[in-house]
Amino acid sequence: MTSAAAAAAILLLSASSATALPSSPEPSGAPAVGNIRVEQTNVFDPRVPGEDWWIFRVANKIHVLTRESVIRREILFNAGEPWDDLKVIESERNLRANGSFRRAEIVKALRPDGSVDAVVRAQDAWTTNPRFSIGTEGGESFLSYGLVEDNLLGYGKSVGFEHAQKGPRISNAFSYGDPRFLGSRLGLNGSYSRTQNGDQIDVDLARPFYSLDADHALGLGWTRTLGDASIVRDGAESSKYHKRTRQADGAYGLRLGGNRDFVQRAEAGWYTEKLQYQPTSDTVEGTLPANRELSGPTLGYSWVHPRYVKETNFNGMERIEDFNLGNELRTRGGFMGTATGSDIDRWIFNVSDQQGLSLGPGRFMLAGVGISGRAAGGRWENGLFTAALNAFWKTHWTRERTLVFHAEGSSGRFLDRENQIVLGGNSGLRGYKNDSFVGGKAVLFNLEDRFFFDREWFHLMRLGGVLFVDSGATAAEGSGLSWARFKTDLGAGLRLSSTRSRSGGVARIDVAYALNGGPGGSRVVVSIRGGQAFSFFASSAQRVAASPGSRL
């Protein structure tokens, strides 16, 4: 087992109840909620010095303020009910997940009769976004432009178009999203994208478990893809082929019991997948993936131990980010038999578990493990084991900063030919080309010092910086990992974040120097793009299509 896997397993098995934050169950003597008041602020607040500039007033007039009904439908309690801290926290999380707000909070206001008003304070984000992005990552350049409206006419619906070029690949994409389809709890999302070699259609209709008290959920999804795909090696595409896929997935889930401190859920569904691969003139002999067809019923089980905390300046800037330090388990599996349309009899499974550990205010650890794959005729197919450990330590030494440590391990077992475990500039090793190192297993370590400047520039953006070290290694399936295989880089970067955008995410400019040799001539790699350089879980397994997990 890798060091990341061992550390994650220890944390997951630890008794975290002594350090977990309380889930705030409903107190018996809580005051009643008198009224629910909504206080809205536009994108720019004229009461704030500097935000009463004429161009900001024009922007406020152009922007359509979120409808009050959109805010109220996310509130999970009613007037007359006892004040419930957990429902308040969940309502705030729902408002932040809506994506239309820069800030959203719910506070108490005492009334003379001893009851309280729930005051919902929400400031809109700027949601009409012309998109233009040009940059490079791991030696590969990209360009994209388009227009996205994420709060259409103030109703929370989204519509967008984007043109993108990445290397020789060109795509045009259209998308639409409605989180409250026909005024219900159903969310409808759809997208269509087209490239030089094919297209993709995605449709998803889902009613999630929108709160811990939600008694049921359902999800339906359909995807069709036509186009070229590739296998990579040494930072370049080594083989190409044509891919045709169809996937349909549906599930219905129920909450089990009424314990709000340990929420259990069960689900049943059906999964269908058909994959066909055809060679092209660029297909290397022996690399064409095998066709595959699966169809059959699935069952799933999950639990959530709610221990939510709110933090800022972790993955983004300024915005509140929600983390659950309690345990979350998700399992799903099923039998894909020939009698139900599969090419051969198979079992599929996907299990994941996540656990947090509080180390004090602004400091915690978050670990996760997962295993997925298929079994047919007593043999593994496309098995994948992942483990990750993340540590966050907020400090104010010289200025506000967050120290981030990330460790992960991924290991495949009889992976499908189209699936690869990869490290490179686009998966956590910033000093190397994209997709530089390929294998059946990988280990990755990242250490970042993320620091933040106090000033808000022009009332539009915040700046920050980062110092980082990345180190990782890959090995073939069945081979061992040794120190000689590790590739390491170090560097520094600039972070920019729009204070008026809906996400509060960062754009990054990183300069990394590779301490070891790799594909490509230069040891200095500049990356300019949005988002952090690594994900909390399974950065090295991004090119692995795992067995389906829970949709709910």
C-alpha positions as CSV (number, residue, x, y, z in Angstrom):
1,M,0.0,0.0,0.0
2,T,1.3,3.5,-0.8
3,S,2.1,6.0,1.9
4,A,-0.9,8.1,0.8
5,A,-3.2,5.0,1.1
6,A,-1.9,4.1,4.5
7,A,-2.4,7.6,5.9
8,A,-5.9,7.9,4.4
9,A,-6.8,4.5,5.8
10,I,-5.6,5.4,9.3
11,L,-7.7,8.6,9.2
12,L,-10.8,6.9,7.9
13,L,-10.6,4.2,10.6
14,S,-9.9,6.7,13.4
15,A,-12.7,7.6,15.9
16,S,-13.4,11.1,14.8
17,S,-16.4,11.8,17.1
18,A,-14.2,13.4,19.7
19,T,-12.9,16.1,17.3
20,A,-15.8,16.4,14.8
21,L,-17.8,19.6,14.9
22,P,-21.4,19.2,16.1
23,S,-24.0,18.7,13.5
24,S,-26.3,21.0,15.4
25,P,-29.4,18.8,15.9
26,E,-32.6,20.7,16.6
27,P,-32.5,21.9,20.2
28,S,-35.5,21.3,22.4
29,G,-35.7,24.9,23.6
30,A,-35.0,26.7,20.4
31,P,-37.1,29.8,19.8
32,A,-39.7,29.8,17.1
33,V,-39.1,31.5,13.7
34,G,-41.4,34.4,13.4
35,N,-40.8,35.6,9.9
36,I,-38.4,34.9,7.1
37,R,-37.1,38.2,5.7
38,V,-35.0,38.4,2.5
39,E,-32.5,41.3,2.2
40,Q,-31.0,41.5,-1.3
41,T,-28.0,43.5,-2.6
42,N,-27.1,44.0,-6.2
43,V,-23.7,43.0,-7.6
44,F,-22.2,46.4,-6.5
45,D,-23.3,47.9,-3.2
46,P,-23.6,51.7,-3.4
47,R,-23.2,51.9,0.4
48,V,-19.7,50.6,0.1
49,P,-17.1,53.4,-0.6
50,G,-15.9,53.1,-4.2
51,E,-18.8,51.0,-5.4
52,D,-21.0,54.0,-6.2
53,W,-19.0,54.8,-9.3
54,W,-21.2,55.4,-12.4
55,I,-20.0,52.3,-14.3
56,F,-20.9,50.1,-11.3
57,R,-24.4,51.7,-11.2
58,V,-24.8,51.0,-14.9
59,A,-23.7,47.3,-14.3
60,N,-26.4,47.1,-11.6
61,K,-29.0,48.4,-14.0
62,I,-28.0,45.9,-16.7
63,H,-27.9,43.0,-14.2
64,V,-31.3,41.3,-13.5
65,L,-31.5,40.8,-9.7
66,T,-32.3,37.3,-8.6
67,R,-36.0,36.8,-8.0
68,E,-36.9,36.6,-4.3
69,S,-38.8,33.4,-5.1
70,V,-35.6,31.8,-6.2
71,I,-34.0,32.6,-2.8
72,R,-37.1,31.4,-0.8
73,R,-37.3,28.1,-2.5
74,E,-33.9,27.1,-1.1
75,I,-34.9,27.8,2.5
76,L,-35.5,24.4,4.2
77,F,-37.6,25.7,7.1
78,N,-40.8,27.7,7.5
79,A,-42.1,30.4,9.8
80,G,-43.6,29.0,13.0
81,E,-41.0,26.2,13.2
82,P,-38.3,26.1,15.9
83,W,-35.0,27.6,14.9
84,D,-32.9,24.7,13.6
85,D,-29.1,25.3,13.2
86,L,-28.7,22.4,10.9
87,K,-31.5,23.4,8.5
88,V,-30.1,26.9,8.5
89,I,-26.6,25.6,7.5
90,E,-28.1,23.4,4.8
91,S,-30.2,26.4,3.5
92,E,-27.0,28.5,3.3
93,R,-25.2,25.7,1.4
94,N,-28.1,25.4,-1.0
95,L,-28.0,29.1,-1.7
96,R,-24.2,29.0,-2.3
97,A,-24.6,25.9,-4.6
98,N,-27.1,27.9,-6.6
99,G,-24.2,29.9,-8.0
100,S,-26.1,33.2,-8.4
101,F,-24.7,34.8,-5.2
102,R,-21.4,36.4,-4.2
103,R,-22.5,36.0,-0.5
104,A,-25.4,34.3,1.2
105,E,-26.0,33.9,4.9
106,I,-28.9,33.5,7.3
107,V,-28.9,35.2,10.7
108,K,-31.2,35.6,13.7
109,A,-33.0,38.8,14.6
110,L,-34.6,38.7,18.0
111,R,-38.2,39.8,18.4
112,P,-39.9,41.3,21.5
113,D,-42.0,38.1,22.1
114,G,-38.9,35.9,22.3
115,S,-39.2,34.4,18.8
116,V,-36.7,35.2,16.1
117,D,-36.8,36.3,12.5
118,A,-34.6,34.5,10.0
119,V,-32.9,37.2,7.9
120,V,-31.6,35.9,4.6
121,R,-28.9,38.2,3.3
122,A,-27.9,37.6,-0.3
123,Q,-25.7,39.6,-2.7
124,D,-25.9,38.8,-6.3
125,A,-22.9,37.8,-8.4
126,W,-22.3,39.0,-12.0
127,T,-23.6,36.1,-14.1
128,T,-23.5,37.4,-17.6
129,N,-20.0,36.4,-18.6
130,P,-18.3,36.8,-21.9
131,R,-15.7,34.0,-21.9
132,F,-12.2,34.5,-23.3
133,S,-9.3,32.4,-22.2
134,I,-5.9,31.9,-23.7
135,G,-3.1,30.1,-22.1
136,T,-0.8,27.1,-21.7
137,E,-0.5,24.2,-19.4
138,G,2.2,21.5,-19.5
139,G,3.5,22.7,-22.9
140,E,0.0,22.6,-24.6
141,S,-1.7,25.9,-25.6
142,F,-5.4,26.5,-25.6
143,L,-7.9,29.2,-26.6
144,S,-11.6,29.6,-25.8
145,Y,-14.3,32.2,-26.1
146,G,-18.0,32.3,-25.6
147,L,-20.9,33.7,-23.6
148,V,-22.6,32.2,-20.6
149,E,-25.6,33.5,-18.6
150,D,-25.9,31.7,-15.3
151,N,-28.9,33.5,-13.9
152,L,-31.2,34.0,-16.9
153,L,-33.7,36.8,-16.1
154,G,-33.1,36.2,-12.4
155,Y,-34.6,32.7,-12.4
156,G,-31.4,30.8,-11.8
157,K,-31.4,29.1,-15.2
158,S,-28.3,29.0,-17.3
159,V,-27.5,29.1,-21.0
160,G,-24.2,29.2,-22.7
161,F,-22.0,28.8,-25.8
162,E,-18.2,28.2,-26.0
163,H,-15.7,27.7,-28.8
164,A,-12.5,26.0,-27.7
165,Q,-9.2,25.1,-29.3
166,K,-6.7,22.9,-27.5
167,G,-3.8,21.8,-29.7
168,P,-5.3,20.5,-32.9
169,R,-8.7,19.9,-31.4
170,I,-11.5,22.4,-32.0
171,S,-14.9,22.2,-30.4
172,N,-18.2,24.2,-30.1
173,A,-20.4,23.6,-27.2
174,F,-23.9,24.7,-26.2
175,S,-25.4,24.2,-22.7
176,Y,-28.7,24.8,-20.8
177,G,-29.5,24.2,-17.1
178,D,-32.6,24.6,-15.1
179,P,-32.3,23.7,-11.4
180,R,-36.0,23.9,-10.8
181,F,-37.5,22.4,-14.0
182,L,-41.2,23.3,-14.3
183,G,-41.1,24.7,-10.7
184,S,-40.3,21.3,-9.2
185,R,-37.3,19.9,-7.3
186,L,-36.1,18.3,-10.6
187,G,-33.0,19.8,-12.2
188,L,-32.7,19.6,-15.9
189,N,-29.2,19.9,-17.6
190,G,-28.3,19.4,-21.2
191,S,-25.4,20.1,-23.5
192,Y,-24.3,19.5,-27.1
193,S,-20.7,19.8,-28.3
194,R,-19.2,19.2,-31.8
195,T,-15.6,18.6,-32.9
196,Q,-14.0,18.0,-36.3
197,N,-14.5,14.3,-35.8
198,G,-17.9,13.9,-34.0
199,D,-20.2,15.2,-31.4
200,Q,-21.6,14.6,-27.9
201,I,-25.0,14.9,-26.4
202,D,-25.7,14.9,-22.6
203,V,-29.1,15.1,-20.9
204,D,-29.6,14.8,-17.2
205,L,-32.8,15.0,-15.1
206,A,-32.4,14.7,-11.4
207,R,-34.1,15.3,-8.0
208,P,-31.2,15.1,-5.6
209,F,-31.2,14.6,-1.9
210,Y,-31.3,18.4,-1.5
211,S,-31.2,18.2,2.3
212,L,-30.4,15.6,5.0
213,D,-34.2,15.3,5.7
214,A,-35.2,14.7,2.1
215,D,-37.0,11.4,1.9
216,H,-36.4,10.4,-1.7
217,A,-34.4,11.3,-4.8
218,L,-34.1,10.2,-8.4
219,G,-31.8,10.6,-11.3
220,L,-32.0,9.9,-15.1
221,G,-29.1,10.5,-17.5
222,W,-28.3,9.8,-21.2
223,T,-25.1,10.4,-23.1
224,R,-24.1,9.7,-26.7
225,T,-20.6,10.3,-27.9
226,L,-19.1,10.0,-31.4
227,G,-15.5,11.1,-32.0
228,D,-11.8,10.3,-31.9
229,A,-10.0,9.3,-28.7
230,S,-6.3,8.6,-28.0
231,I,-3.8,6.8,-25.9
232,V,-0.9,8.9,-24.6
233,R,2.8,8.3,-23.9
234,D,5.7,10.5,-23.1
235,G,3.7,13.7,-23.4
236,A,2.1,13.0,-26.8
237,E,-0.7,11.0,-28.4
238,S,0.8,7.6,-29.3
239,S,-2.3,6.0,-30.8
240,K,-5.7,7.2,-32.0
241,Y,-9.0,5.5,-32.7
242,H,-12.7,6.3,-33.3
243,K,-15.0,5.9,-30.4
244,R,-18.8,5.5,-30.3
245,T,-20.6,5.3,-26.9
246,R,-24.1,5.3,-25.5
247,Q,-24.9,5.4,-21.8
248,A,-28.2,5.5,-19.9
249,D,-28.4,5.5,-16.2
250,G,-31.3,5.8,-13.8
251,A,-31.8,5.4,-10.1
252,Y,-34.4,6.0,-7.4
253,G,-33.3,6.4,-3.7
254,L,-35.0,6.5,-0.3
255,R,-33.8,7.7,3.0
256,L,-33.7,5.0,5.7
257,G,-34.9,5.9,9.2
258,G,-35.1,9.3,10.8
259,N,-31.7,9.8,12.4
260,R,-30.5,13.2,11.2
261,D,-27.0,12.7,12.8
262,F,-26.3,9.6,10.8
263,V,-28.3,9.7,7.5
264,Q,-28.6,6.4,5.6
265,R,-30.0,6.0,2.1
266,A,-30.6,3.1,-0.3
267,E,-31.1,3.2,-4.1
268,A,-32.1,0.9,-6.9
269,G,-31.6,1.6,-10.6
270,W,-30.6,0.4,-14.1
271,Y,-27.3,1.0,-16.0
272,T,-26.7,0.6,-19.7
273,E,-23.4,1.2,-21.6
274,K,-22.4,0.3,-25.1
275,L,-18.9,1.1,-26.3
276,Q,-17.6,0.5,-29.9
277,Y,-14.1,1.3,-31.1
278,Q,-12.9,1.4,-34.7
279,P,-9.3,1.8,-36.0
280,T,-8.1,4.8,-37.9
281,S,-4.9,5.4,-39.9
282,D,-3.3,6.5,-36.6
283,T,-4.2,3.4,-34.6
284,V,-1.1,1.5,-33.5
285,E,-1.5,-2.3,-33.7
286,G,-2.4,-3.9,-30.4
287,T,-3.8,-0.7,-28.8
288,L,-7.4,-0.7,-30.1
289,P,-9.7,-1.1,-27.0
290,A,-12.2,-3.9,-27.0
291,N,-15.9,-3.3,-27.6
292,R,-18.1,-3.7,-24.6
293,E,-21.8,-3.8,-23.7
294,L,-23.3,-3.7,-20.2
295,S,-26.9,-3.6,-19.1
296,G,-28.5,-4.5,-15.9
297,P,-30.0,-3.6,-12.5
298,T,-28.0,-1.8,-9.8
299,L,-28.3,-1.4,-6.0
300,G,-26.7,1.2,-3.8
301,Y,-26.3,2.3,-0.2
302,S,-24.8,5.4,1.4
303,W,-24.5,7.2,4.6
304,V,-23.7,10.8,5.6
305,H,-22.4,11.9,9.0
306,P,-22.9,15.7,8.9
307,R,-20.0,17.7,10.4
308,Y,-20.0,20.7,8.1
309,V,-17.6,23.6,8.4
310,K,-17.4,26.9,6.4
311,E,-14.0,28.2,5.3
312,T,-12.6,30.9,3.0
313,N,-9.3,31.1,1.0
314,F,-8.9,27.4,0.5
315,N,-9.6,26.4,-3.1
316,G,-10.9,29.8,-4.1
317,M,-10.6,33.4,-2.8
318,E,-13.0,35.3,-0.5
319,R,-16.0,33.0,-1.0
320,I,-17.3,30.6,1.6
321,E,-16.4,26.9,0.8
322,D,-18.3,24.1,2.5
323,F,-16.5,20.9,3.8
324,N,-17.9,17.9,5.6
325,L,-15.6,16.6,8.2
326,G,-17.9,13.7,9.0
327,N,-17.9,10.3,7.3
328,E,-19.5,9.9,3.9
329,L,-19.8,6.4,2.4
330,R,-21.2,5.6,-1.1
331,T,-21.6,2.2,-2.6
332,R,-23.2,1.0,-5.9
333,G,-23.0,-2.3,-7.7
334,G,-25.0,-4.5,-10.0
335,F,-25.1,-7.6,-12.2
336,M,-24.8,-7.0,-15.9
337,G,-26.0,-10.3,-17.4
338,T,-26.5,-11.5,-21.0
339,A,-30.2,-12.0,-20.2
340,T,-30.5,-8.2,-19.7
341,G,-28.5,-7.2,-22.7
342,S,-24.8,-7.4,-21.8
343,D,-22.3,-9.1,-24.0
344,I,-21.1,-11.4,-21.2
345,D,-22.1,-11.9,-17.5
346,R,-20.3,-9.3,-15.3
347,W,-20.5,-7.7,-11.9
348,I,-19.8,-4.0,-11.6
349,F,-19.0,-2.1,-8.3
350,N,-18.0,1.3,-7.0
351,V,-17.3,2.1,-3.4
352,S,-15.9,5.3,-1.9
353,D,-15.4,6.7,1.6
354,Q,-14.4,10.1,2.8
355,Q,-13.5,11.3,6.3
356,G,-12.4,14.6,7.8
357,L,-10.5,15.5,11.0
358,S,-10.6,18.9,12.7
359,L,-7.2,20.2,13.8
360,G,-8.6,23.6,15.1
361,P,-10.1,26.7,13.5
362,G,-9.1,26.9,9.9
363,R,-7.1,23.6,10.1
364,F,-8.3,20.2,9.1
365,M,-7.5,17.0,7.2
366,L,-9.7,15.4,4.5
367,A,-9.0,11.8,3.4
368,G,-10.7,9.5,0.9
369,V,-10.4,6.0,-0.5
370,G,-12.2,4.4,-3.4
371,I,-12.3,1.1,-5.3
372,S,-14.2,0.3,-8.5
373,G,-14.1,-2.2,-11.3
374,R,-15.8,-5.2,-12.9
375,A,-15.6,-8.9,-12.4
376,A,-16.2,-11.5,-15.1
377,G,-15.5,-15.2,-15.1
378,G,-13.6,-14.9,-11.8
379,R,-11.2,-12.2,-13.2
380,W,-10.9,-8.5,-12.5
381,E,-11.6,-6.0,-15.2
382,N,-10.7,-2.3,-15.1
383,G,-10.0,-2.4,-11.4
384,L,-9.0,0.9,-9.8
385,F,-7.9,1.7,-6.2
386,T,-7.4,5.3,-5.1
387,A,-6.5,6.9,-1.8
388,A,-5.8,10.5,-1.0
389,L,-4.9,12.7,2.1
390,N,-5.3,16.5,2.1
391,A,-4.2,18.7,5.0
392,F,-5.1,22.4,5.3
393,W,-3.5,24.8,7.8
394,K,-4.6,28.4,7.8
395,T,-2.1,30.9,9.4
396,H,-1.6,34.7,9.4
397,W,2.2,34.6,9.4
398,T,3.2,37.9,7.5
399,R,-0.2,37.8,5.8
400,E,-3.2,35.4,5.5
401,R,-2.1,32.2,4.0
402,T,-3.2,28.6,3.7
403,L,-0.7,25.7,3.7
404,V,-1.9,22.8,1.6
405,F,-0.5,19.3,1.6
406,H,-1.8,16.7,-0.9
407,A,-0.8,13.1,-1.2
408,E,-2.5,10.5,-3.4
409,G,-2.0,7.0,-4.7
410,S,-3.7,5.3,-7.6
411,S,-3.4,1.6,-8.7
412,G,-5.0,-0.2,-11.6
413,R,-5.7,-3.8,-12.1
414,F,-6.3,-5.1,-15.7
415,L,-7.3,-1.6,-16.8
416,D,-9.2,-1.3,-20.1
417,R,-6.8,-0.2,-22.9
418,E,-8.5,3.2,-23.2
419,N,-7.9,3.9,-19.5
420,Q,-4.6,5.2,-18.2
421,I,-3.0,6.4,-15.0
422,V,-1.1,9.5,-15.9
423,L,1.0,12.2,-14.3
424,G,2.1,15.5,-16.0
425,G,1.5,19.2,-16.2
426,N,-2.3,18.7,-16.3
427,S,-2.4,16.3,-13.4
428,G,-0.2,17.8,-10.6
429,L,3.4,17.8,-12.0
430,R,3.6,21.4,-13.2
431,G,7.3,21.2,-14.3
432,Y,6.5,18.6,-17.0
433,K,4.5,18.3,-20.2
434,N,0.9,17.1,-20.1
435,D,0.6,13.3,-19.9
436,S,4.4,12.8,-19.5
437,F,4.4,9.7,-17.3
438,V,2.1,6.8,-17.9
439,G,1.7,3.6,-15.9
440,G,-0.6,1.2,-14.0
441,K,0.0,2.9,-10.7
442,A,1.0,6.4,-9.5
443,V,1.9,8.4,-6.4
444,L,1.7,12.2,-6.2
445,F,2.7,14.7,-3.6
446,N,2.0,18.4,-3.7
447,L,2.9,21.1,-1.1
448,E,1.6,24.7,-1.6
449,D,1.9,27.9,0.4
450,R,-1.1,29.9,-0.8
451,F,-1.0,33.5,0.4
452,F,-3.5,36.3,-0.1
453,F,-3.3,40.0,-0.4
454,D,-5.8,42.1,1.6
455,R,-6.7,44.7,-1.1
456,E,-9.6,44.3,-3.5
457,W,-8.3,45.8,-6.8
458,F,-10.8,48.2,-8.5
459,H,-13.6,46.5,-6.6
460,L,-13.3,43.7,-9.2
461,M,-10.5,41.3,-8.2
462,R,-8.2,39.9,-5.5
463,L,-4.7,38.8,-6.0
464,G,-2.7,36.1,-4.3
465,G,0.4,34.0,-4.8
466,V,1.8,30.5,-4.3
467,L,5.0,28.7,-3.7
468,F,4.9,25.0,-4.5
469,V,6.7,21.7,-4.8
470,D,5.3,18.8,-6.8
471,S,6.7,15.2,-6.8
472,G,5.3,12.0,-8.3
473,A,6.1,8.7,-9.9
474,T,4.4,6.1,-12.1
475,A,5.1,2.4,-12.6
476,A,3.7,-0.3,-14.8
477,E,1.0,-2.6,-13.3
478,G,2.7,-5.2,-11.2
479,S,6.0,-3.2,-10.9
480,G,7.2,-1.5,-7.8
481,L,7.6,2.2,-7.2
482,S,11.2,3.3,-6.3
483,W,12.7,6.7,-5.4
484,A,14.6,6.6,-8.7
485,R,11.2,6.9,-10.6
486,F,10.2,10.1,-8.8
487,K,10.0,13.4,-10.8
488,T,10.1,16.6,-8.9
489,D,9.5,20.3,-9.7
490,L,9.3,23.5,-7.7
491,G,8.1,27.0,-8.6
492,A,6.0,30.0,-7.8
493,G,2.8,31.5,-9.2
494,L,0.3,34.3,-9.2
495,R,-3.4,33.9,-8.4
496,L,-6.3,36.1,-9.6
497,S,-9.9,35.9,-8.6
498,S,-12.9,38.0,-9.7
499,T,-14.7,39.2,-6.6
500,R,-18.0,39.6,-8.5
501,S,-18.1,36.2,-10.3
502,R,-20.4,33.4,-9.3
503,S,-17.7,30.9,-8.4
504,G,-14.8,32.8,-6.7
505,G,-12.5,30.4,-8.4
506,V,-8.9,31.3,-9.3
507,A,-7.0,31.9,-12.5
508,R,-3.4,30.8,-12.1
509,I,-0.1,31.7,-13.7
510,D,2.6,29.2,-12.6
511,V,6.3,29.0,-13.4
512,A,7.7,25.5,-12.6
513,Y,11.3,24.2,-12.9
514,A,11.7,20.4,-13.3
515,L,14.5,19.0,-11.2
516,N,14.5,15.8,-13.2
517,G,14.4,15.1,-17.0
518,G,11.2,14.4,-18.8
519,P,9.6,14.6,-22.2
520,G,10.3,17.9,-23.9
521,G,13.4,20.0,-24.2
522,S,12.9,22.7,-21.5
523,R,12.9,22.2,-17.8
524,V,10.9,25.4,-17.3
525,V,7.2,25.2,-17.9
526,V,4.7,28.1,-17.7
527,S,1.0,27.3,-17.0
528,I,-1.7,29.9,-17.5
529,R,-5.3,28.6,-16.9
530,G,-8.2,28.5,-14.5
531,G,-8.5,26.3,-11.4
532,Q,-6.0,24.7,-9.0
533,A,-3.2,22.5,-10.3
534,F,-4.4,19.3,-8.7
535,S,-7.7,17.9,-7.4
536,F,-8.3,16.7,-3.9
537,F,-8.9,13.2,-5.0
538,A,-7.4,11.1,-7.9
539,S,-5.6,13.6,-10.1
540,S,-3.6,10.8,-11.7
541,A,-6.8,8.8,-12.5
542,Q,-8.5,11.5,-14.6
543,R,-8.1,9.3,-17.8
544,V,-9.8,6.3,-16.2
545,A,-13.5,5.8,-16.7
546,A,-14.5,4.0,-13.5
547,S,-17.6,1.9,-13.0
548,P,-20.7,4.1,-12.3
549,G,-21.0,5.5,-8.8
550,S,-24.2,6.8,-7.1
551,R,-26.1,9.4,-9.1
552,L,-28.1,10.6,-6.0
